Amino acid sequence: MADTMLKMKDVSKIYVLGNQKNARKAQKAIHNLSKKYIRFTKKGNKTEAAKAEKFIAKAQRLFTEEKYEQSYQSITGRKIKPKSGKGSVVHALNGVSLEIKAGELVAIMGPSGSGKSTLLNMLGILDQPTSGQIHIDSSDVTATKGRNLPGLRSKKLGFVFQSFNLVPTLTALENVMLPLKYKGLHLRTRKKQARDALETVGLGDRLDHKPAELSGGQQQRVAIARSIVSNPAIILADELTGELDSKMTEEVMRLVLKLNKAGQTFIIVTHNPDVAKLCRRIIYMKDGRIEKETKNSR
């Protein structure tokens, strides 16, 4: 049985915009109790963890109903005066639970505003959930101190973006070497690992080419080489074919399938059904929740 690479449990993310003071107070109370819940769970204190989980569920329900004063009181036991303020409250993720095994190729789809980008931010440790837990390759992200998150991110995750995000003044080899710069590796080792990654994606003959000298498909392959050079547990791809034509999309997806067949785990956010149908699992998001999942046989 494959190891679990990623596990999310009841993850919610709330953004309070504008002058919604009581909503902010309730949000902070939920977040603080969620951190206590994580500590109780980590210490094996099942009684306190169960109690905290019950309070969190009630507070979140009241928050969703826009009863911010009652939500705050349900956790703290203190009353606050009702206040109306300008602004809005966005429930970007609502109790998302998800498990992804090693070697999976997963697509995430959904309309704009469905929560795809927020979910990717949570998975990429680019933002912290309001409540819930996230584990990546056995590391408890939500229990990790902020100063240790960049190191965890660089060690466990690789990223591929729609717009490639290559440094235009650097060669393909230098771009792929960048993630290794902060690992304390000798220059010779960095060059070898970057060269190996570029050869893996079929660009061993383009080491000294700058982005402007490469096609869109080749630039995305450089970006993929950069994402795999640190041997991450998971590669997160955000619309990796969004700026490519159909021919280049096929080229890039053939590479993704090749890497996945070799054991690399991928999570791809996409609007393209042709990309999604190549993935083994498709997760459909709607209104901050997982609406449904389907599986493809290939």
BAKEVO-939842 format. One line per field, with one value per residue: chain; x, y, z of N, C-alpha, C, O in turn; residue number from 1; residue in three letters. Coordinates in steps of 0.02 Angstrom, whole numbers, m for minus. Layout:
mol <- A:...
n_px <- X:...
n_py <- Y:...
n_pz <- Z:...
ca_px <- X:...
ca_py <- Y:...
ca_pz <- Z:...
c_px <- X:...
c_py <- Y:...
c_pz <- Z:...
o_px <- X:...
o_py <- Y:...
o_pz <- Z:...
seq <- NUM:...
type <- ALA:...
//
This chain:
mol <- A:A:A:A:A:A:A:A:A:A:A:A:A:A:A:A:A:A:A:A:A:A:A:A:A:A:A:A:A:A:A:A:A:A:A:A:A:A:A:A:A:A:A:A:A:A:A:A:A:A:A:A:A:A:A:A:A:A:A:A:A:A:A:A:A:A:A:A:A:A:A:A:A:A:A:A:A:A:A:A:A:A:A:A:A:A:A:A:A:A:A:A:A:A:A:A:A:A:A:A:A:A:A:A:A:A:A:A:A:A:A:A:A:A:A:A:A:A:A:A:A:A:A:A:A:A:A:A:A:A:A:A:A:A:A:A:A:A:A:A:A:A:A:A:A:A:A:A:A:A:A:A:A:A:A:A:A:A:A:A:A:A:A:A:A:A:A:A:A:A:A:A:A:A:A:A:A:A:A:A:A:A:A:A:A:A:A:A:A:A:A:A:A:A:A:A:A:A:A:A:A:A:A:A:A:A:A:A:A:A:A:A:A:A:A:A:A:A:A:A:A:A:A:A:A:A:A:A:A:A:A:A:A:A:A:A:A:A:A:A:A:A:A:A:A:A:A:A:A:A:A:A:A:A:A:A:A:A:A:A:A:A:A:A:A:A:A:A:A:A:A:A:A:A:A:A:A:A:A:A:A:A:A:A:A:A:A:A:A:A:A:A:A:A:A:A:A:A
n_px <- 42:27:117:47:53:0:m114:m265:m371:m529:m509:m523:m536:m547:m574:m574:m634:m615:m699:m744:m756:m804:m815:m680:m632:m699:m649:m513:m523:m568:m459:m356:m403:m401:m264:m234:m303:m226:m108:m154:m188:m64:3:m67:m179:m327:m453:m459:m434:m546:m644:m607:m620:m758:m804:m745:m812:m943:m924:m880:m993:m1085:m1016:m1020:m1154:m1154:m1162:m1073:m1046:m1102:m1027:m898:m923:m955:m834:m747:m825:m858:m954:m984:m1024:m1146:m1093:m1100:m1012:m921:m880:m835:m855:m766:m785:m673:m625:m713:m712:m629:m575:m448:m350:m198:m105:63:137:23:m76:m158:m295:m363:m514:m635:m751:m710:m677:m710:m626:m508:m381:m355:m350:m236:m142:m144:m97:28:93:88:0:m91:m213:m375:m433:m415:m311:m154:m52:102:190:212:247:182:107:27:64:190:314:314:438:502:435:472:586:531:443:531:596:499:413:381:360:261:219:92:143:275:385:524:691:737:867:949:1023:952:1009:1057:937:875:962:937:844:929:1025:1006:1028:1152:1239:1385:1450:1483:1408:1279:1271:1281:1164:1065:1091:1064:927:878:912:828:704:718:799:936:1018:1000:1057:1126:1042:943:782:712:760:699:557:382:339:463:512:422:458:585:545:481:589:660:571:581:712:752:705:567:427:301:238:167:60:6:m108:m21:m18:m80:m37:m1:m10:m112:m28:94:44:13:143:203:120:146:273:245:168:265:356:271:244:366:357:337:236:97:m1:m120:m189:m314:m404:m424:m503:m445:m320:m355:m417:m312:m264:m265:m355:m489:m531:m668:m704:m817:m891:m800:m790:m761:m843:m863:m780:m693:m630:m508:m470:m320
n_py <- m60:110:248:383:540:664:738:809:873:922:1058:1231:1395:1562:1723:1884:2032:2208:2313:2219:2190:2104:1984:1962:1944:1826:1741:1738:1678:1550:1507:1508:1411:1302:1283:1244:1125:1050:1039:964:846:806:778:670:686:639:666:808:849:801:877:1007:996:982:1108:1190:1148:1189:1329:1360:1328:1424:1537:1523:1545:1678:1725:1801:1851:1754:1646:1683:1688:1556:1493:1570:1605:1732:1880:1987:2148:2168:2222:2318:2321:2387:2289:2117:1939:1801:1635:1538:1406:1265:1157:1054:893:781:658:604:487:420:437:468:550:690:792:953:1034:1162:1301:1479:1554:1444:1392:1332:1396:1440:1318:1264:1354:1319:1187:1212:1271:1408:1484:1488:1380:1428:1340:1163:1025:992:876:841:723:654:760:876:1010:1114:1118:1162:1283:1453:1504:1392:1348:1390:1309:1181:1188:1202:1082:980:1009:1044:1169:1219:1342:1434:1540:1507:1574:1592:1655:1783:1824:1720:1562:1404:1302:1376:1427:1310:1273:1361:1327:1246:1323:1369:1262:1235:1164:1111:1201:1123:1008:1060:1099:974:907:991:982:846:846:925:845:740:795:807:909:914:965:1099:1175:1297:1391:1539:1591:1667:1611:1493:1387:1401:1277:1218:1307:1281:1151:1172:1236:1129:1044:1120:1106:972:952:953:835:823:779:804:877:1030:1098:1240:1274:1228:1214:1324:1432:1376:1310:1182:1081:1100:1081:944:896:937:871:738:727:749:634:537:565:543:408:360:377:502:613:710:858:943:1095:1142:1209:1145:1017:917:901:861:737:652:626:520:540:654:798:892:1057:1164:1309:1316:1187:1009:950:832:678:596:451:406:280:229
n_pz <- 0:m44:28:124:56:73:185:229:353:390:348:352:285:317:262:323:272:265:388:492:641:746:677:650:780:817:720:755:881:847:771:869:960:877:862:992:994:904:978:1088:1022:973:1092:1133:1211:1219:1274:1299:1169:1099:1161:1124:986:972:1018:921:804:833:846:717:642:689:648:509:492:508:637:728:857:940:900:944:1082:1110:1115:1198:1306:1336:1314:1175:1110:983:823:677:530:388:246:209:233:185:150:106:106:163:280:219:180:135:55:m12:m98:m115:m274:m344:m471:m479:m521:m494:m509:m552:m548:m562:m404:m331:m236:m272:m289:m158:m93:m154:m105:30:24:m27:78:84:147:301:374:442:528:563:502:421:346:272:191:314:397:511:460:511:641:640:673:617:571:527:417:281:257:266:159:48:54:44:m62:m236:m362:m501:m616:m707:m785:m799:m730:m740:m723:m826:m861:m834:m878:m935:m858:m747:m697:m652:m554:m451:m338:m265:m213:m84:m4:37:m42:m134:m274:m386:m362:m366:m499:m564:m518:m569:m705:m726:m698:m803:m911:m884:m917:m1051:m1101:m1111:m1207:m1204:m1105:m1092:m1141:m1134:m1065:m1166:m1280:m1294:m1332:m1281:m1229:m1201:m1105:m1001:m975:m923:m806:m745:m728:m634:m528:m494:m457:m324:m277:m226:m115:m164:m313:m351:m465:m547:m661:m766:m904:m951:m1031:m1148:m1316:m1396:m1448:m1378:m1251:m1252:m1263:m1141:m1049:m1081:m1029:m892:m866:m887:m783:m675:m690:m653:m520:m461:m367:m413:m404:m488:m529:m637:m779:m891:m973:m1050:m997:m867:m889:m910:m788:m642:m539:m516:m433:m392:m355:m266:m206:m99:m53:m72:m204:m279:m326:m457:m544:m662:m782:m844
ca_px <- 0:67:117:8:96:m34:m178:m298:m429:m575:m474:m564:m501:m593:m544:m617:m615:m646:m704:m789:m717:m828:m796:m609:m624:m722:m600:m452:m538:m570:m390:m318:m426:m376:m194:m235:m325:m168:m62:m184:m182:7:21:m108:m231:m387:m511:m458:m438:m616:m682:m590:m649:m830:m812:m727:m866:m999:m905:m879:m1062:m1112:m981:m1047:m1220:m1141:m1176:m1004:m1044:m1114:m969:m845:m943:m955:m764:m715:m870:m866:m999:m963:m1081:m1154:m1069:m1104:m955:m917:m835:m866:m821:m762:m771:m638:m627:m761:m706:m603:m535:m419:m291:m165:m53:125:132:m40:m79:m224:m316:m414:m552:m691:m757:m677:m708:m730:m579:m450:m319:m345:m329:m166:m102:m139:m54:95:116:93:m49:m110:m286:m407:m440:m401:m242:m123:10:136:244:218:261:122:118:m9:97:258:323:319:507:524:393:508:628:486:417:583:616:445:370:405:307:262:169:66:186:343:423:596:729:755:938:987:1016:910:1046:1058:869:861:1007:915:819:983:1071:995:1037:1221:1275:1442:1431:1489:1351:1219:1271:1267:1094:1025:1102:1027:855:863:916:767:647:734:831:1008:1054:980:1080:1151:993:902:711:691:784:662:485:341:342:529:516:385:499:637:512:470:655:673:528:600:784:763:673:513:376:244:243:104:61:m50:m121:44:m24:m125:m11:26:m58:m130:30:140:11:24:214:215:84:183:327:214:149:328:382:224:255:427:343:327:168:78:m68:m124:m249:m323:m470:m422:m528:m400:m267:m385:m434:m250:m249:m302:m410:m509:m567:m706:m718:m872:m908:m752:m795:m753:m910:m862:m717:m699:m567:m498:m428:m275
ca_py <- 0:171:293:445:598:725:727:868:854:976:1121:1289:1458:1618:1790:1939:2092:2269:2329:2171:2177:2044:1927:1951:1916:1756:1704:1728:1630:1484:1490:1493:1347:1251:1271:1204:1057:1017:1022:909:786:788:750:611:702:628:698:879:857:791:934:1064:984:995:1181:1218:1133:1233:1398:1367:1328:1490:1586:1515:1576:1749:1741:1807:1861:1690:1604:1703:1670:1483:1472:1607:1614:1803:1913:2049:2184:2165:2281:2312:2354:2379:2236:2052:1880:1752:1566:1512:1334:1246:1088:1010:835:755:615:588:436:426:415:486:606:716:857:991:1075:1199:1369:1533:1565:1381:1375:1297:1433:1438:1249:1258:1393:1279:1130:1237:1304:1479:1515:1444:1374:1454:1281:1100:1000:973:837:828:673:640:821:913:1079:1161:1121:1186:1355:1493:1512:1329:1331:1394:1250:1124:1197:1189:1011:932:1028:1076:1210:1237:1394:1446:1587:1480:1606:1585:1718:1792:1836:1659:1506:1350:1269:1420:1429:1247:1271:1409:1298:1211:1373:1379:1199:1229:1116:1136:1223:1067:964:1095:1095:905:891:1030:952:782:862:948:787:701:825:809:973:910:1003:1170:1197:1366:1435:1580:1581:1697:1568:1429:1389:1398:1209:1207:1346:1245:1093:1198:1247:1063:1021:1156:1080:904:948:940:772:837:729:821:936:1067:1133:1286:1289:1223:1219:1380:1478:1336:1286:1111:1039:1106:1051:872:885:945:818:675:729:739:563:500:575:511:336:346:381:570:632:775:887:993:1136:1155:1220:1109:949:870:888:824:667:614:613:462:566:724:826:950:1105:1211:1345:1302:1117:958:932:761:651:542:417:386:221:240
ca_pz <- 0:m50:85:117:46:96:218:257:393:410:339:334:279:317:253:346:234:288:459:524:701:781:637:661:847:815:678:795:934:815:753:930:987:831:880:1053:974:874:1032:1125:980:970:1157:1147:1260:1179:1306:1285:1096:1080:1186:1082:920:978:1022:856:758:849:830:644:618:704:606:442:494:520:707:750:929:971:884:990:1151:1118:1129:1252:1363:1346:1268:1142:1084:910:786:605:499:316:226:197:259:131:172:48:113:214:305:166:200:74:64:m75:m90:m155:m344:m375:m517:m460:m549:m456:m556:m523:m575:m524:m339:m300:m183:m298:m274:m86:m77:m176:m57:91:9:m39:139:70:191:356:381:502:571:528:503:358:351:208:198:387:435:530:438:553:706:628:685:556:546:498:359:217:250:252:91:m2:59:29:m117:m297:m389:m572:m624:m774:m822:m798:m676:m750:m722:m897:m872:m818:m924:m910:m804:m689:m669:m616:m496:m400:m275:m229:m186:m12:31:59:m84:m171:m341:m432:m348:m391:m573:m585:m505:m616:m772:m726:m701:m871:m955:m871:m953:m1122:m1121:m1099:m1258:m1199:m1040:m1092:m1173:m1090:m1079:m1229:m1335:m1290:m1345:m1220:m1202:m1173:m1043:m949:m956:m878:m742:m715:m705:m572:m475:m473:m443:m252:m261:m178:m104:m206:m357:m357:m529:m554:m731:m798:m977:m965:m1082:m1203:m1366:m1387:m1462:m1322:m1194:m1258:m1250:m1069:m1013:m1090:m979:m826:m861:m882:m715:m630:m697:m615:m448:m436:m351:m441:m394:m541:m534:m708:m809:m955:m965:m1083:m947:m811:m906:m908:m717:m614:m497:m526:m377:m413:m300:m275:m145:m45:m31:m124:m226:m297:m353:m506:m560:m732:m793:m900
c_px <- 44:62:74:57:66:m100:m204:m360:m467:m542:m523:m518:m551:m553:m594:m592:m651:m650:m755:m754:m739:m812:m722:m596:m643:m673:m537:m463:m539:m499:m349:m338:m404:m304:m188:m255:m267:m119:m89:m176:m111:30:m19:m162:m299:m448:m515:m464:m510:m659:m670:m622:m724:m843:m797:m784:m926:m984:m904:m949:m1094:m1081:m1009:m1116:m1217:m1163:m1109:m999:m1054:m1057:m912:m861:m940:m885:m737:m759:m884:m913:m966:m1024:m1085:m1131:m1077:m1047:m956:m866:m873:m824:m824:m742:m738:m634:m672:m754:m683:m560:m512:m359:m264:m107:8:113:67:m31:m151:m236:m368:m447:m608:m693:m717:m715:m728:m685:m516:m385:m303:m321:m256:m120:m92:m90:19:126:129:45:m68:m186:m312:m416:m427:m327:m219:m59:38:194:263:234:195:134:87:22:169:262:338:389:534:486:430:553:588:460:469:603:563:409:408:346:317:204:150:114:260:386:498:629:757:829:981:975:970:944:1045:990:854:905:981:890:873:1030:1067:1004:1109:1262:1332:1419:1432:1430:1287:1215:1254:1192:1049:1030:1062:951:835:867:853:708:663:766:906:1049:1036:1004:1097:1103:955:829:688:712:749:589:447:343:409:538:479:422:557:606:498:535:674:632:549:673:798:730:616:464:318:262:173:108:m2:m58:m57:41:m66:m103:17:m29:m67:m70:80:110:21:96:229:181:116:241:300:197:211:356:337:233:317:418:330:253:154:8:m72:m191:m256:m396:m478:m445:m483:m341:m295:m397:m372:m230:m292:m362:m425:m552:m602:m723:m777:m888:m864:m754:m777:m822:m915:m792:m734:m630:m566:m456:m385:m214
c_py <- 62:213:354:504:661:706:792:844:917:1045:1176:1350:1514:1682:1842:2003:2153:2273:2284:2147:2114:1980:1910:1920:1842:1713:1689:1677:1559:1461:1470:1426:1290:1233:1230:1132:1017:995:963:843:760:755:689:622:699:664:772:893:850:850:995:1056:999:1071:1214:1208:1179:1305:1409:1369:1396:1544:1584:1547:1651:1772:1747:1815:1795:1641:1618:1679:1594:1455:1505:1612:1687:1833:1974:2082:2178:2229:2268:2352:2343:2325:2172:1997:1826:1684:1530:1436:1316:1172:1038:955:799:712:596:541:450:400:432:546:633:784:888:1039:1111:1269:1420:1546:1502:1361:1340:1330:1432:1370:1240:1296:1355:1221:1152:1272:1379:1519:1464:1439:1407:1399:1218:1083:981:936:827:782:664:702:859:987:1129:1166:1147:1261:1391:1497:1449:1310:1337:1333:1188:1128:1178:1115:964:946:1057:1113:1222:1285:1404:1488:1570:1507:1590:1653:1730:1800:1774:1606:1453:1315:1311:1426:1367:1241:1313:1377:1264:1259:1379:1315:1187:1179:1149:1152:1165:1018:995:1089:1025:888:928:1002:887:795:885:891:743:728:836:873:973:949:1078:1201:1272:1415:1475:1573:1608:1655:1501:1439:1387:1329:1194:1246:1310:1182:1113:1208:1180:1034:1055:1128:1011:899:933:875:781:779:740:880:965:1109:1175:1305:1284:1225:1279:1427:1441:1318:1211:1065:1040:1076:975:854:886:889:750:671:717:666:519:504:540:435:314:355:449:585:702:794:946:1029:1156:1170:1177:1036:897:853:844:751:622:595:555:483:638:745:890:993:1148:1242:1326:1231:1071:934:857:742:599:512:398:323:235:196
c_pz <- 0:12:70:112:75:128:247:295:414:404:316:330:271:309:276:313:261:364:494:589:738:743:646:729:849:775:718:850:906:798:815:960:942:845:944:1038:945:928:1073:1087:979:1035:1176:1199:1224:1208:1289:1209:1073:1102:1142:1013:919:979:955:805:769:829:755:615:629:661:535:437:507:590:744:826:965:959:933:1061:1161:1134:1192:1315:1378:1293:1237:1111:1008:877:712:574:424:299:216:227:205:161:113:47:172:232:254:197:137:91:m4:m62:m133:m225:m378:m423:m512:m492:m502:m504:m519:m552:m535:m459:m303:m242:m206:m278:m199:m64:m96:m129:8:80:0:20:127:113:244:360:444:553:529:530:433:373:281:221:272:429:448:516:488:623:701:638:620:528:513:434:292:205:233:181:39:m2:32:m37:m176:m327:m464:m583:m697:m815:m817:m741:m680:m747:m792:m911:m858:m871:m894:m851:m741:m656:m627:m554:m438:m335:m233:m195:m111:28:52:19:m121:m243:m391:m424:m375:m467:m597:m576:m554:m686:m778:m733:m771:m921:m946:m910:m1028:m1146:m1106:m1149:m1257:m1134:m1038:m1125:m1120:m1109:m1146:m1290:m1337:m1307:m1279:m1188:m1170:m1108:m986:m928:m911:m808:m707:m689:m639:m514:m451:m448:m369:m229:m210:m170:m153:m251:m364:m421:m536:m627:m773:m874:m999:m1019:m1142:m1253:m1358:m1399:m1405:m1258:m1194:m1240:m1175:m1030:m1024:m1040:m909:m815:m853:m810:m664:m631:m658:m540:m420:m426:m378:m418:m441:m538:m608:m725:m871:m946:m997:m1038:m891:m828:m909:m836:m691:m573:m516:m467:m400:m352:m318:m207:m85:m18:m89:m143:m243:m320:m405:m518:m633:m735:m853:m893
o_px <- 92:10:65:96:102:m138:m169:m396:m442:m547:m559:m469:m592:m504:m650:m535:m710:m611:m804:m728:m697:m798:m703:m554:m608:m658:m511:m419:m514:m481:m312:m296:m390:m284:m145:m226:m259:m92:m51:m159:m99:72:m7:m188:m326:m491:m567:m495:m533:m705:m717:m647:m749:m889:m832:m801:m956:m1026:m925:m963:m1127:m1115:m1020:m1135:m1268:m1180:m1091:m953:m1021:m1040:m881:m818:m924:m879:m706:m733:m918:m911:m926:m1071:m1035:m1147:m1062:m1035:m987:m816:m934:m766:m878:m690:m772:m640:m669:m788:m714:m513:m551:m320:m301:m64:4:82:56:16:m198:m193:m411:m414:m626:m643:m694:m776:m760:m703:m475:m339:m246:m276:m217:m65:m38:m48:65:180:175:48:m61:m220:m276:m408:m429:m286:m258:m15:1:242:322:235:157:165:118:8:204:220:369:398:583:504:422:556:609:457:454:626:579:378:460:289:373:148:187:125:303:420:530:599:798:852:1042:923:952:912:1035:985:824:885:1000:912:865:1071:1117:988:1126:1314:1329:1375:1387:1404:1245:1162:1216:1161:1000:981:1031:917:783:829:829:666:625:761:935:1107:1053:974:1083:1121:937:814:649:685:768:562:477:348:412:569:503:418:576:637:503:538:700:656:537:693:849:728:618:459:289:296:125:153:m58:m20:m40:92:m84:m144:54:m87:m34:m63:105:146:36:109:263:209:113:255:330:210:210:376:361:229:321:464:314:212:194:m37:m33:m244:m210:m442:m532:m410:m481:m314:m263:m387:m378:m186:m347:m414:m380:m602:m569:m753:m788:m897:m888:m724:m778:m856:m963:m749:m782:m579:m617:m411:m409:m169
o_py <- 67:215:374:516:705:665:826:800:959:1086:1168:1356:1514:1694:1844:2024:2150:2242:2309:2092:2075:1928:1852:1876:1801:1657:1633:1637:1513:1403:1421:1387:1235:1175:1186:1085:958:940:918:791:700:709:658:575:750:688:797:942:889:871:1031:1105:1026:1095:1261:1254:1204:1339:1462:1407:1423:1591:1636:1573:1684:1830:1705:1788:1780:1601:1572:1653:1572:1401:1472:1624:1703:1813:2008:2047:2182:2284:2214:2410:2296:2316:2171:2007:1808:1678:1496:1405:1348:1130:985:969:789:728:575:555:488:347:412:586:602:828:853:1081:1093:1293:1404:1548:1505:1317:1320:1298:1424:1364:1211:1272:1357:1207:1115:1301:1408:1581:1404:1489:1414:1409:1221:1121:958:962:807:799:665:698:871:1022:1179:1213:1152:1298:1365:1495:1451:1261:1294:1308:1147:1077:1142:1090:913:901:1089:1092:1232:1272:1385:1474:1612:1469:1577:1703:1690:1785:1775:1605:1457:1300:1284:1430:1372:1207:1301:1397:1255:1239:1391:1313:1136:1155:1208:1118:1158:992:960:1077:1017:859:900:998:874:759:865:890:713:690:869:889:1025:965:1115:1250:1305:1473:1448:1551:1576:1664:1457:1494:1373:1324:1161:1221:1309:1162:1076:1190:1176:1003:1023:1126:994:847:903:861:750:736:692:927:930:1149:1149:1347:1330:1238:1285:1458:1470:1310:1180:1014:988:1049:946:804:843:862:707:617:679:638:470:454:511:402:258:342:456:573:748:752:994:998:1184:1147:1173:997:839:797:796:708:561:554:543:450:677:713:937:969:1167:1207:1321:1216:1091:902:823:785:562:542:377:314:251:198
o_pz <- 39:46:13:158:98:102:285:272:451:450:266:366:225:344:250:326:278:400:523:592:759:773:650:736:878:794:715:865:938:810:812:983:967:840:950:1066:959:925:1090:1116:983:1034:1228:1228:1202:1171:1268:1189:1031:1066:1124:984:870:945:935:769:722:800:731:568:585:639:505:384:516:600:784:856:1015:1002:960:1096:1216:1163:1234:1370:1427:1235:1269:1089:973:901:687:592:399:334:214:244:181:192:74:m5:224:202:245:234:90:137:m49:m19:m182:m234:m435:m415:m537:m491:m474:m535:m463:m578:m480:m458:m251:m202:m165:m253:m179:m22:m57:m114:38:122:17:14:156:115:233:351:493:613:467:555:392:408:235:255:289:490:401:556:504:660:751:615:574:467:477:401:250:148:192:146:m9:m53:0:m65:m169:m319:m487:m562:m742:m874:m830:m706:m629:m767:m815:m966:m869:m904:m835:m801:m686:m595:m574:m506:m380:m282:m172:m153:m77:88:82:42:m138:m269:m432:m474:m404:m494:m645:m620:m578:m723:m830:m770:m797:m969:m994:m934:m1063:m1205:m1092:m1136:m1303:m1110:m988:m1136:m1068:m1165:m1181:m1344:m1376:m1298:m1226:m1127:m1118:m1061:m929:m870:m866:m758:m646:m636:m594:m458:m393:m422:m353:m169:m157:m214:m179:m230:m382:m430:m532:m652:m810:m907:m1057:m1052:m1182:m1234:m1317:m1364:m1384:m1217:m1142:m1207:m1149:m983:m979:m1013:m871:m762:m816:m781:m615:m579:m634:m501:m361:m470:m368:m415:m436:m543:m637:m692:m901:m913:m976:m1040:m870:m785:m910:m826:m716:m573:m530:m451:m424:m304:m375:m157:m29:33:m147:m103:m225:m332:m398:m503:m661:m694:m908:m935
seq <- 1:2:3:4:5:6:7:8:9:10:11:12:13:14:15:16:17:18:19:20:21:22:23:24:25:26:27:28:29:30:31:32:33:34:35:36:37:38:39:40:41:42:43:44:45:46:47:48:49:50:51:52:53:54:55:56:57:58:59:60:61:62:63:64:65:66:67:68:69:70:71:72:73:74:75:76:77:78:79:80:81:82:83:84:85:86:87:88:89:90:91:92:93:94:95:96:97:98:99:100:101:102:103:104:105:106:107:108:109:110:111:112:113:114:115:116:117:118:119:120:121:122:123:124:125:126:127:128:129:130:131:132:133:134:135:136:137:138:139:140:141:142:143:144:145:146:147:148:149:150:151:152:153:154:155:156:157:158:159:160:161:162:163:164:165:166:167:168:169:170:171:172:173:174:175:176:177:178:179:180:181:182:183:184:185:186:187:188:189:190:191:192:193:194:195:196:197:198:199:200:201:202:203:204:205:206:207:208:209:210:211:212:213:214:215:216:217:218:219:220:221:222:223:224:225:226:227:228:229:230:231:232:233:234:235:236:237:238:239:240:241:242:243:244:245:246:247:248:249:250:251:252:253:254:255:256:257:258:259:260:261:262:263:264:265:266:267:268:269:270:271:272:273:274:275:276:277:278:279:280:281:282:283:284:285:286:287:288:289:290:291:292:293:294:295:296:297:298
type <- MET:ALA:ASP:THR:MET:LEU:LYS:MET:LYS:ASP:VAL:SER:LYS:ILE:TYR:VAL:LEU:GLY:ASN:GLN:LYS:ASN:ALA:ARG:LYS:ALA:GLN:LYS:ALA:ILE:HIS:ASN:LEU:SER:LYS:LYS:TYR:ILE:ARG:PHE:THR:LYS:LYS:GLY:ASN:LYS:THR:GLU:ALA:ALA:LYS:ALA:GLU:LYS:PHE:ILE:ALA:LYS:ALA:GLN:ARG:LEU:PHE:THR:GLU:GLU:LYS:TYR:GLU:GLN:SER:TYR:GLN:SER:ILE:THR:GLY:ARG:LYS:ILE:LYS:PRO:LYS:SER:GLY:LYS:GLY:SER:VAL:VAL:HIS:ALA:LEU:ASN:GLY:VAL:SER:LEU:GLU:ILE:LYS:ALA:GLY:GLU:LEU:VAL:ALA:ILE:MET:GLY:PRO:SER:GLY:SER:GLY:LYS:SER:THR:LEU:LEU:ASN:MET:LEU:GLY:ILE:LEU:ASP:GLN:PRO:THR:SER:GLY:GLN:ILE:HIS:ILE:ASP:SER:SER:ASP:VAL:THR:ALA:THR:LYS:GLY:ARG:ASN:LEU:PRO:GLY:LEU:ARG:SER:LYS:LYS:LEU:GLY:PHE:VAL:PHE:GLN:SER:PHE:ASN:LEU:VAL:PRO:THR:LEU:THR:ALA:LEU:GLU:ASN:VAL:MET:LEU:PRO:LEU:LYS:TYR:LYS:GLY:LEU:HIS:LEU:ARG:THR:ARG:LYS:LYS:GLN:ALA:ARG:ASP:ALA:LEU:GLU:THR:VAL:GLY:LEU:GLY:ASP:ARG:LEU:ASP:HIS:LYS:PRO:ALA:GLU:LEU:SER:GLY:GLY:GLN:GLN:GLN:ARG:VAL:ALA:ILE:ALA:ARG:SER:ILE:VAL:SER:ASN:PRO:ALA:ILE:ILE:LEU:ALA:ASP:GLU:LEU:THR:GLY:GLU:LEU:ASP:SER:LYS:MET:THR:GLU:GLU:VAL:MET:ARG:LEU:VAL:LEU:LYS:LEU:ASN:LYS:ALA:GLY:GLN:THR:PHE:ILE:ILE:VAL:THR:HIS:ASN:PRO:ASP:VAL:ALA:LYS:LEU:CYS:ARG:ARG:ILE:ILE:TYR:MET:LYS:ASP:GLY:ARG:ILE:GLU:LYS:GLU:THR:LYS:ASN:SER:ARG
//
